Amino acid sequence: MLGAAFVACVAYVDPGNFATNIAGGAKYGYLLLWVILAANLMAMLIQYLSAKVGIATGRNLPELCREHFPRPVTWGLWVQAELIAMATDLAEFVGAAIALNLLFGVPLFAAGLITSVVAFAILGLQTRGHRRFELAIAGLLGVILLGFLYDALHIGPDAGGVLRGFVPGFDGTGSILLATGILGATVMPHVIYLHSALTKDRIPARDDEERRSLLRFQRWDVVIAMSLAGIVNILMLVIAAALFHGSGLGVDSIEEAHAGFRSLIGPGAALAFALALMASGFASSSVGTYAGQVVMQ
């Protein structure tokens, strides 16, 4: 009964989150931690409601849209949903390709092809049952979490600064724009569609009492999975703030962040960062492709 939310939560730690969180920490220190917390709480509510739709109706969100809206509206919703899935998938494939380039020196085009093969291989686990697919995604999420925990253990964040970062505030228009980017990278529309599909057929409920029981399990599933995603995002920003804010190093790309980890902490930290990025790219690209498939069907 647990596991669907772990698939959905991977979209909240995709390479786009790496970019925005590291940029936020490097430029504004701990200032925008509250944005990550607020966005994660919003995402937790949204994903729970999506899971609830699947359990309560036995249908996923795209199916309900098709049944309840006029055909022109349905076509418009389908187009925007597919565009969203493609746009997010592109960033995820690029992130995984960059990770392969950093780890093994694979040219980006070849790395993109490798990412495609791996993403479809992970997605192919669905043919052997949803549990194998969920375990694979959860394992990759574990790699991401362990990578950032390793890096966090090798830095000295300012505890007072971290606590102050959870107090809402901005520092000019640049911080507002970056906060918007963090919010946009956190709340992912394609997994709102996907989560309802993941829960609708897992354990068919025969009556309302069974549905309420399933919802209780899903509530815990969402809370645990989204809390892990929130911890990863907070770690990203805290590490970037402790390492790069005020250091004078330019951190305008993932490659520069990787180089900063190597120069300021050591090769082990750089390796952990690159492995976390690769796991993020592989997991989120397979989930993004799955979301596009659900919308298409």
Sequence and secondary structure as in RCSB ss.txt:
>XXXX:A:sequence
MLGAAFVACVAYVDPGNFATNIAGGAKYGYLLLWVILAANLMAMLIQYLSAKVGIATGRNLPELCREHFPRPVTW
GLWVQAELIAMATDLAEFVGAAIALNLLFGVPLFAAGLITSVVAFAILGLQTRGHRRFELAIAGLLGVILLGFLY
DALHIGPDAGGVLRGFVPGFDGTGSILLATGILGATVMPHVIYLHSALTKDRIPARDDEERRSLLRFQRWDVVIA
MSLAGIVNILMLVIAAALFHGSGLGVDSIEEAHAGFRSLIGPGAALAFALALMASGFASSSVGTYAGQVVMQ
>XXXX:A:secstr
   HHHHHHGGGGSHHHHHHHHHHHHHHTTTTHHHHHHHHHHHHHHHHHHHHHHHHHSS HHHHHHHHS HHHHH
HHHHHHHHHHHHHHHHHHHHHHHHHHHHH   HHHHHHHHHHHHHHHHHGGGG HHHHHHHHHHHHHHHHHHHHH
HHTTS   HHHHHHHTS    SHHHHHHHHHHHHHHS HHHHHHHHHHHHSSS  SSHHHHHHHHHHHHHHHHHH
HHHHHHHHHHHHHHHHHHHTTT     SHHHHHHHHHHHT HHHHHHHHHHHHHHHHHHHHHHHHHHHHHH 
